[in-house]
Amino acid sequence: MITAISIIAATLIGVGIICAAVLALLAAGNDAPRRAPLRRPPSASESYIDRTASWAATARTDSAASPGSVLRVLTEQPYLNRLPFVTGPLPLAAGRRVTRTPLIGYEEEVVVRIPDREYATVGTGISIPLTIESFAQRFRIEPSGNGSRIEWTVAVTPKFIGWLPLRWTGFIARPVMRIVLAAALRGA
């Protein structure tokens, strides 16, 4: 019995290492974030983010910074650099930005920028083929007391199972998104 469990565990660990190595190879190189072009959603408006995407999650947090300061951090700084092993988003030409991790890279395009209020992007490419059909994210910022209230929504449609109603699973990502958002805005 112990031998069978050991064999299964070793096999799973081996498969995990192989998968991580493949993802790392796909994420390497300058063209990796564009390796698999994504279908552009109609827009990053309410239609895709709030209704059409098969999965979406929203996280909210408060910041002592003003809405203008928060928007500057989100649009002009590589705010995800504050997380371990993440670089970006770094600006590219024509309103595009790129974000990289050791296992995934993606490129996005800015589609909405309302001063001190809203900022949205849509995905244009990803390093892992055959996984994501489209994605978008939106930041909404509003004054709150002596600072700002920030709402971050991420919407994704997977490639082959995009017809599944996956929105109900968004609650799983919310705590992680809150931590990422708080870390990104630290020092804003």
Secondary structure, 3 states (H helix, E strand, C coil): CHHHHHHHHHHHHHHHHHHHHHHHHHHCCCCHHHCEECCCCCCCCHHHHHHHCCEEEEEEEEECCCHHHHHHHHHHCCHHHHCCCCEEEEECCCCEEEEECCCCEEEEEEEEEECCCEEEEEEEEECCCCCEEEEEEEEEEEEECCEEEEEEEEEEEECCCCCCCCHHHHHHHHHHHHHHHHHHHCCC
